[in-house]
Structure formats: C-alpha cells, structure tokens
C-alpha cells in the first residue's frame, strides 16, 4: 500500500513520492484576518488537518507551514475591489493591526475547538515583507516585470507555462480569446492576466501599512506573500501545496508563475516549485424548496462578501458541539461538495453521539487499557488494514470513518483491542474520542444513568430512545422529582422494557 493523492496539476491520482524519503514539507494557504472564519473556510483547515494527521500516521516526518495574511487583501483575487483590512479598521475605528490580531485569535480559537492541530510554522505576512522584496528582485532580474502607473507588474507572457494549473491557454490569452470574467480591467496592464507584485500607487488614500522598497514606498501584492513565506520555510522546492478550489485560477496560478519566475537555471533543473497540488471543494448551503425560488438552484456558496455565511459560534449557539461539525465534514470526501443543512447537522450530531456512547462503553469495559500492536488479533489487524487503505486512497475519510464505526460495534473483538483501534484511527480522524468517552462515562456515572454498552442492544431500534429516557429518569430522581421519575418509568415499561436498578447504576432488558 502507498499514499495516493489527487494532484490538481495533471488532474489525476498519483502515488505520493516526497522529495526526501520519509519527510514531507507542505504549505496551506491560511486566513486573511479581517473577519471571522465562516464554516466554509474552516472546511479547508479540517482537510489540512487530515492531511497532517495522515502523514504522521503513515510515519512521515513533516513540516506544515501556514500563512496569516495580515497586510490586507483586496475584495477580489485579481487586484480589484476594496481593501478588506482597511474596510474593517474604518468600520470598527481600530488600527489594521488591531483588526488582524483580533481575528487571528478568533481563527485559532475556532481551530482549537475543531480539534485541528496547529501548523508547525505559522507565519504572518507583516513579518516577512523583506523576504517578499527579495523574491520580487529575483523575478525582476529574470525579466518578468514592468512598471506601469507606479506599480510593479508581473508579465505573464514571459512565463510560457502560465495557467498550467488551471488549464488556461497562454496563446489564447495573448490573442485576447476567451472570457475575462475572472480578471479586472486595469489600464496599466499589458495583458489582462498580469498581476501586481508591488503597489506604490494605491487606489486608496492613506494606505494603512507601507514599506520602503526599490520600487518606492508601498506594499506587496497578495500573491507574492505565499511564495516568499513558503520558500523561506520549505525551500525552493517542496512537496505539497493546498487550498480551496477557488484558489486555482488566479492565486495559485500566479504563485506558480512568480515562484518559478524567480528560479535560477540550477533551480529549474531540480524540478517544479511544488510537486503536488491539493484542493478542497466548497461547502454549500442546501436550500429548501421555498428559498430555491424560480432559479431552481438547490445550493448556495458560502461567502463573506455576500454576507451569506455561518460561523462556528452560530453552530455552538444552536446547540451543536464543534466536533459535530467536524464529524459532518468527515462524511464527505474533501474533493466533493459538502452540502450543509440543519438536518444534516442534526444527523451528524446524533451519529457522533451514538459513536461516543458505543466507544465509551468499550473504554469502560477495558478500563481504558489497550494492547500492543503485535498482540492484536487477525481480525483487529484487518480493520487497521482497511482503515489505512481508506486514508491512503486520497484521504477517503467517509470510508475510514465507516471502518472505525464497524470495529467499535464488533463484539468479537476484545475490548482492549477495540480501544487500541479507536486510538489509532482517531489519531487521523481527530474526533477526540478518548476524551469524549471519559466525559460521557463521568457524566453517566454522576447521574446514576447506565453506562452499559449500547452494543448490548445494538439491534434494538429503540435503544437510543430508551437510554435517553433512563437518563432523564435518573436526573429527575436526583432532583427529587419522583412524580416525573415515575412518569418516565411508566413510559419506558410501556415499551416492553424491564428496568433493573442496581447500586452500580441502571440497566434494562426487553421483555
């Protein structure tokens, strides 16, 4: 078995062969910190986390680098629109750096709540402007730039492979063929797809953050940030670059052009800037029939610019655990659209709750003990093999999650074996099951409710309902509301259930 990843460069599944055996350097585009991350943004970081965890599971040493864009970013990827950072600063009557610091902290709070591992290196754009200037100098020395209107542009026609990631045809671009709806009309540009490396003539008065440079006092273009910072920490060539599919046609396309545009002849001999490009699909909002309207569109892209977005805190305020959302995302492959609805969140919440209950019973039965890998039975090892096959198949989390659910339900496995499998599999899936099980068992024990395995009643269609009623009854007794406790008991017995109260807790059986 070997890890296979879908490479956007070439549009095919490829076996992962790192530049250095046993080591992976990868870079993921981080947030522009001018607003809260919406749950669509956060999908990208759960995907990145799965990649990080999978590499560790498979025994790779790795360096995961992510940027924080705190200089500012225009509304459009193509150098158009209003500066998002400046806009927020004016509205909140704060400095740009205060805005950036506030939303950076908010972002990492969301990351932590989703049990996403922090990257090995987090780099802020404002702290790497000199690296950007140095890289631009190399691009300029290689003949890829021109000055116009006070700004330094990258001339895409000087780079023959421009657009290879997005399957854009440079000859057509030169001839003016094709649609131009993804680029902005700029009279200073020689070609519509050219982009700014350094601004000295901002369209905004009193630009908040500026630096001295060989081209005048100004600030860097957005695309140059990722190239400069990734090269600083990963070198001139590295293994994997990730991002959302919306980065493909402009941001990542321009990153490749400017990065390889800075190459020396020796750099070119060593291969491309990045070997594997991985992109996650959008999270879309599933509409109901009424909101679909005459257009018939059943889904809507989540977007800050349109105000059509939900934050993680909104989900929490509605009673969902952040891990419910993570569970929901694991149910869709990262390259397929994830269709969000409140019904789908309810389903994820209930499914995760059932998973925790089953796993908690196994932890309870084994007293949290696991076993060494060499002591696992053939059946347990088969589960691990199936799990690894799933994650090695382009990070197929739906299949990996299904394998974990199956092994937890398998009563033929020893409890200690199942605990071992849970810990190993959850090191990739990141549902924090061990801690969730501890909390569940502690809560169930404290309320006097049964902590018996729901596997004991796995074939009973009313098991979840009955155990929930038992918990309500225990809480009523604890509150000395005996009338309510008797009422719940009668409801349970009317379902054909015998309740067995013992000093150790409450169990039940079907008559």
C-alpha positions in Angstrom: 0.0 0.0 0.0 1.1 3.6 -0.6 -0.4 7.0 -0.2 -2.1 8.3 -3.3 -3.2 11.9 -3.7 -5.2 13.6 -6.4 -2.9 16.1 -8.0 -4.7 19.2 -9.5 -1.6 19.6 -11.6 -2.4 17.0 -14.2 -5.9 16.2 -12.8 -5.0 12.6 -11.7 -4.4 10.4 -8.7 -0.7 9.9 -8.1 1.4 7.9 -5.7 3.0 10.3 -3.2 6.8 10.3 -3.6 8.3 13.0 -1.4 11.5 14.9 -2.4 13.2 13.5 0.7 12.3 9.9 1.7 10.3 9.8 4.9 9.8 13.6 5.0 7.1 15.9 3.7 7.1 19.7 3.5 3.7 21.2 2.8 2.1 24.6 2.8 -1.5 25.5 3.2 -3.0 28.9 2.4 -4.1 30.5 5.7 -6.8 33.0 6.5 -7.0 36.7 5.7 -7.8 38.0 9.1 -10.3 40.8 8.5 -13.4 38.9 9.7 -14.4 35.7 11.5 -13.8 32.5 9.5 -17.0 31.0 8.3 -17.7 27.3 8.4 -16.9 27.0 4.7 -13.4 28.5 5.3 -12.9 26.0 8.2 -13.5 23.1 5.9 -10.1 23.8 4.3 -8.4 23.6 7.7 -10.1 20.3 8.7 -8.9 18.9 5.3 -5.4 20.2 6.0 -5.5 18.6 9.5 -6.5 15.3 8.0 -3.5 15.5 5.6 -1.2 16.4 8.5 -2.5 13.6 10.7 -2.4 11.1 7.9 1.3 11.8 7.2 2.1 11.3 10.8 0.1 8.1 11.0 2.0 6.8 8.0 5.3 7.5 9.7 6.4 10.6 7.8 8.3 13.4 9.4 6.8 16.6 8.2 6.8 20.4 8.3 3.4 22.1 8.0 3.6 25.8 7.2 0.6 28.2 7.1 0.5 31.9 6.5 -1.6 34.6 8.2 -2.4 37.4 5.7 -2.5 40.5 8.0 -1.4 43.1 5.5 -4.7 43.3 3.7 -6.3 41.8 0.7 -8.5 43.3 -2.0 -12.0 42.1 -2.3 -11.2 40.2 -5.5 -8.2 37.9 -6.1 -7.5 39.8 -9.3 -6.3 43.0 -7.6 -9.7 44.6 -7.6 -12.2 45.8 -5.0 -11.8 47.4 -1.6 -9.1 46.5 0.8 -10.8 44.2 3.3 -8.4 45.0 6.2 -8.8 48.8 5.8 -12.5 48.5 5.4 -12.9 46.6 8.8 -10.5 49.0 10.5 -12.5 52.1 9.5 -15.8 50.4 10.5 -14.5 49.4 13.9 -12.4 52.5 14.4 -9.3 50.5 15.1 -5.9 50.1 13.5 -5.4 47.5 10.8 -3.0 45.5 13.1 -5.6 45.5 15.9 -8.1 44.1 13.5 -5.7 41.5 12.3 -4.7 40.5 15.9 -8.4 40.2 17.0 -9.4 37.9 14.1 -6.2 35.9 14.2 -7.0 35.0 17.8 -10.6 34.2 16.8 -9.4 32.0 14.0 -7.1 29.9 16.2 -9.9 29.6 18.8 -12.1 28.0 16.1 -9.1 25.8 15.1 -8.7 24.6 18.6 -12.4 23.9 19.1 -12.4 21.8 16.0 -9.5 19.8 17.4 -7.3 20.9 14.5 -3.6 20.5 15.1 -1.7 23.8 14.9 0.7 24.0 12.0 4.4 23.6 12.7 5.0 27.1 11.5 2.6 30.0 11.4 4.0 33.0 9.5 2.5 36.5 9.4 2.8 38.5 6.2 3.7 41.7 8.0 6.8 39.9 9.5 8.1 38.8 6.1 8.0 41.8 3.8 11.7 41.8 3.3 11.5 38.2 2.0 8.8 39.4 -0.4 11.0 42.2 -1.6 14.0 39.9 -2.1 11.9 37.5 -4.1 10.5 40.3 -6.3 14.1 41.4 -7.0 14.9 37.9 -8.3 11.7 37.9 -10.5 12.7 41.3 -11.8 16.2 40.3 -12.6 14.9 37.4 -14.7 13.0 39.8 -16.9 9.4 39.0 -15.8 8.3 42.5 -14.6 7.4 46.0 -15.8 6.5 49.3 -14.1 3.2 51.0 -15.0 1.2 53.6 -13.2 3.6 53.5 -10.3 3.1 49.7 -9.7 5.3 46.7 -10.5 3.5 44.1 -12.6 4.3 40.5 -13.5 4.1 40.0 -17.2 2.5 36.6 -17.7 3.6 36.3 -21.3 7.2 36.0 -20.2 6.4 32.7 -18.5 5.4 30.1 -21.1 3.7 27.7 -18.6 1.4 30.3 -17.2 -2.0 28.8 -16.4 -0.9 25.2 -16.5 -2.6 24.5 -13.1 -5.9 25.9 -14.2 -5.6 24.6 -17.8 -5.5 28.1 -19.2 -4.1 28.5 -22.7 -1.5 31.3 -22.8 -1.6 31.6 -26.6 -5.3 32.3 -26.4 -4.7 34.8 -23.6 -2.2 36.6 -25.8 -4.6 36.7 -28.6 -7.4 38.0 -26.4 -9.6 35.0 -26.8 -11.8 33.5 -24.1 -13.7 35.0 -21.3 -12.1 37.6 -19.0 -14.6 37.4 -16.2 -12.1 36.4 -13.6 -9.7 39.3 -14.2 -10.1 43.0 -13.7 -9.8 45.7 -16.3 -6.7 47.7 -15.5 -5.4 50.2 -18.0 -1.9 49.8 -16.6 -1.7 46.1 -17.5 -0.2 45.0 -20.8 -2.2 41.8 -20.5 -5.4 41.2 -18.7 -3.9 38.3 -16.6 -0.9 40.3 -15.5 -0.8 41.0 -11.7 0.8 43.4 -9.2 3.9 42.3 -7.3 4.3 45.7 -5.5 2.0 48.6 -5.2 3.4 52.1 -4.8 0.3 53.9 -6.2 -2.5 52.5 -4.1 -6.1 53.3 -5.2 -6.7 54.1 -1.5 -5.7 57.3 0.3 -3.6 57.0 3.4 -2.9 53.3 2.9 -2.5 51.8 6.4 0.7 49.8 6.1 3.5 50.6 3.7 7.2 49.8 3.5 10.3 51.1 1.6 11.3 49.2 -1.4 13.4 49.5 -4.6 10.2 50.5 -6.4 9.1 53.1 -3.9 7.2 53.1 -0.7 4.3 50.8 -0.8 3.1 47.3 0.0 3.2 43.8 -1.6 0.6 42.2 -3.8 -1.3 39.4 -2.3 0.1 36.6 -4.3 3.8 37.2 -3.5 3.2 36.6 0.2 2.6 32.9 -0.1 5.5 32.4 -2.5 8.0 34.2 -0.2 7.0 32.6 3.0 6.7 29.1 1.7 10.1 29.3 0.2 11.6 30.7 3.4 10.5 27.8 5.5 10.3 24.9 3.0 13.0 25.8 0.4 12.9 26.5 -3.4 11.1 23.1 -4.0 8.7 21.3 -1.7 6.2 18.6 -1.8 2.6 19.7 -1.3 0.6 23.0 -1.6 -3.1 23.1 -0.6 -6.0 25.4 -0.7 -9.6 25.7 -1.8 -10.6 25.2 -5.4 -11.3 29.0 -5.7 -7.5 29.5 -5.5 -6.8 27.5 -8.6 -7.5 30.0 -11.5 -5.8 33.1 -10.0 -4.0 32.9 -6.7 -2.2 29.5 -7.1 -1.7 30.1 -10.8 0.0 33.4 -10.0 2.0 31.8 -7.2 3.5 29.3 -9.6 4.4 31.9 -12.2 6.2 34.2 -9.8 7.9 31.4 -7.8 9.2 29.7 -10.9 9.8 33.1 -12.4 12.4 33.6 -9.7 14.2 30.4 -10.4 17.9 30.2 -11.4 18.9 27.8 -14.1 20.0 25.4 -11.4 16.6 25.7 -9.7 14.9 24.7 -13.0 16.9 21.6 -13.3 15.7 20.4 -9.9 12.1 20.3 -11.0 8.9 22.4 -10.3 8.3 24.6 -7.3 5.7 22.3 -5.9 5.1 18.6 -6.9 1.6 18.0 -5.6 -1.3 20.5 -5.6 -4.3 19.5 -3.4 -7.6 21.4 -3.4 -10.7 21.0 -1.3 -14.2 21.6 -2.7 -16.7 24.2 -1.4 -19.1 23.9 1.4 -22.5 24.8 0.0 -25.8 25.6 1.8 -28.6 23.3 0.9 -31.7 25.3 0.2 -35.2 24.3 0.9 -37.8 24.4 -2.0 -39.1 27.8 -0.9 -35.8 29.5 -0.8 -34.7 27.9 -4.1 -37.2 30.2 -5.9 -37.6 30.5 -9.6 -33.9 29.9 -10.2 -34.3 26.3 -9.1 -30.8 26.4 -7.5 -30.7 24.0 -4.7 -27.4 25.1 -3.2 -25.7 28.4 -2.4 -22.0 29.1 -2.0 -21.0 30.4 1.4 -19.4 33.8 1.0 -18.4 36.7 3.3 -18.6 39.2 0.5 -22.4 38.5 0.1 -23.0 38.1 3.8 -24.1 34.6 3.2 -22.1 32.7 5.9 -22.3 31.0 9.2 -19.6 31.0 11.9 -18.7 28.1 14.2 -20.1 30.1 17.1 -23.5 30.2 15.4 -23.5 26.4 15.4 -22.4 26.3 19.0 -25.2 28.7 20.0 -27.7 26.4 18.3 -26.6 23.5 20.5 -24.0 21.8 18.3 -20.6 20.7 19.6 -17.8 21.8 17.3 -16.9 18.2 16.8 -20.4 17.6 15.4 -19.3 19.8 12.5 -16.0 18.0 12.2 -18.0 14.7 12.0 -20.2 16.2 9.3 -17.2 17.2 7.2 -15.6 13.7 7.6 -18.7 12.3 6.0 -17.8 14.0 2.7 -14.6 13.5 0.7 -12.6 16.7 0.6 -12.9 16.8 -3.2 -16.7 16.6 -3.2 -19.0 19.4 -2.2 -20.3 19.2 1.3 -24.0 20.2 1.4 -24.8 21.9 4.7 -28.3 22.0 6.2 -29.6 21.9 9.7 -31.0 18.5 9.0 -27.5 17.3 8.1 -26.1 18.8 11.2 -28.7 17.1 13.3 -27.8 13.8 11.7 -24.1 14.4 12.3 -24.8 15.3 16.0 -26.9 12.2 16.6 -24.4 9.9 14.8 -21.4 11.3 16.7 -23.4 10.9 20.0 -24.1 7.3 19.2 -20.4 6.7 18.3 -19.3 8.2 21.6 -21.7 6.1 23.5 -20.5 2.9 21.9 -16.9 3.8 22.3 -17.4 4.9 25.9 -18.8 1.5 26.7 -15.7 -0.2 25.3 -13.4 2.1 27.2 -15.4 1.4 30.4 -15.2 -2.3 29.8 -11.5 -2.3 29.3 -10.8 0.3 32.0 -9.1 2.3 29.2 -6.4 -0.3 28.7 -5.2 -1.0 25.2 -2.8 -3.7 23.8 0.5 -3.6 21.8 0.2 -3.8 18.0 1.8 -7.3 17.9 -0.9 -8.6 20.3 -3.8 -7.6 18.1 -5.9 -10.5 16.6 -6.0 -11.1 12.9 -9.5 -9.5 12.8 -8.3 -6.4 14.5 -5.3 -6.1 12.2 -7.7 -6.5 9.2 -9.7 -3.5 10.5 -6.4 -1.5 10.7 -5.5 -2.5 7.2 -8.9 -1.4 5.8 -8.6 1.9 7.6 -5.1 2.5 6.2 -6.3 1.6 2.7 -9.0 4.2 3.1 -6.8 7.1 4.2 -4.1 6.2 1.6 -6.8 6.4 -1.1 -6.6 10.2 -1.3 -7.7 10.7 2.3 -11.0 9.0 2.0 -12.5 9.9 5.4 -16.0 8.6 4.7 -14.7 5.1 4.3 -12.2 5.5 7.1 -15.0 6.6 9.5 -17.1 3.7 8.4 -14.3 1.2 9.3 -13.9 2.8 12.7 -17.7 2.5 13.4 -17.7 -1.1 12.3 -14.8 -2.1 14.6 -16.4 -0.4 17.6 -19.6 -2.4 17.0 -17.8 -5.7 16.6 -18.4 -7.8 19.7 -15.9 -10.4 18.6 -13.0 -8.1 19.3 -11.7 -7.9 22.8 -12.4 -4.5 24.5 -8.7 -3.8 24.8 -8.2 -4.4 21.1 -11.1 -2.1 20.2 -9.6 0.6 22.4 -6.3 0.3 20.5 -8.1 0.6 17.2 -10.1 3.6 18.4 -7.0 5.4 19.5 -5.1 4.7 16.3 -7.9 5.6 13.9 -8.9 8.7 15.9 -5.3 9.9 15.6 -6.3 10.6 12.0 -10.0 11.4 12.2 -9.4 13.8 15.1 -12.8 13.3 16.9 -11.1 13.4 20.3 -12.9 10.2 21.2 -10.9 9.2 24.2 -11.6 12.5 25.9 -15.3 12.4 24.8 -15.7 8.9 26.2 -14.2 9.9 29.5 -16.6 12.8 29.7 -19.5 10.6 28.8 -18.8 7.9 31.3 -18.2 10.5 34.0 -21.5 12.2 33.2 -23.4 9.0 33.0 -21.9 7.7 36.3 -22.6 11.0 38.0 -26.3 11.0 37.1 -26.7 7.4 38.0 -27.6 6.5 34.4 -26.4 3.3 32.9 -23.0 3.3 31.2 -23.6 -0.1 29.7 -22.7 -0.5 26.0 -25.3 0.3 23.5 -23.8 -2.6 21.6 -25.7 -4.8 24.1 -28.8 -3.5 22.4 -27.3 -2.7 19.0 -30.1 -4.4 17.2 -32.9 -2.8 19.2 -34.4 0.0 17.2 -35.5 1.9 20.3 -32.1 1.6 22.2 -31.2 5.3 21.9 -34.7 6.4 22.9 -34.7 4.1 25.9 -31.3 5.1 27.2 -32.2 8.8 26.8 -35.4 8.2 28.9 -33.3 6.4 31.5 -31.0 9.3 31.8 -34.0 11.7 32.1 -35.4 9.5 34.9 -32.0 9.5 36.8 -31.9 13.3 36.6 -35.5 13.5 37.9 -34.6 11.2 40.8 -31.5 13.3 41.6 -33.7 16.4 41.6 -36.2 14.6 43.9 -38.9 14.9 41.3 -40.2 11.4 42.0 -43.5 12.0 40.2 -41.7 12.8 37.0 -39.4 9.8 37.5 -42.3 7.5 37.9 -43.9 9.0 34.8 -40.8 8.3 32.8 -40.6 4.8 34.2 -44.1 4.1 33.1 -43.3 5.3 29.7 -40.3 3.0 29.5 -42.2 -0.1 30.7 -45.0 0.6 28.3 -42.4 0.0 25.5 -42.0 -3.6 26.8 -38.8 -2.8 28.8 -37.8 -4.0 32.3 -35.7 -1.5 34.2 -33.0 -3.0 36.5 -31.8 -0.6 39.2 -28.6 -1.7 40.9 -26.0 0.1 43.2 -23.7 0.3 40.2 -26.3 2.0 38.0 -29.3 1.2 35.9 -29.6 -1.3 33.1 -32.5 -2.6 31.1 -33.8 -5.5 29.1 -36.6 -6.1 26.7 -39.4 -8.4 27.9 
